């Protein structure tokens, strides 16, 4: 399964992991603006990266 992770480089923490099948790029950007806006407003570096889960 493939996921996209929202990762904060300053906190060194994964803020969320979302399935590519259900969340496209636009939905993930919307999530960053709504749910993770405190990190962005604080000046933290928030990245979207691909994560592939192996069995």
Protein Blocks (a to p, Z undefined) as FASTA:
>chain_A
ZZdddddfklopafbdcdfklmcfklmmmmmmmmmmmmmmnopacddddddddZZ
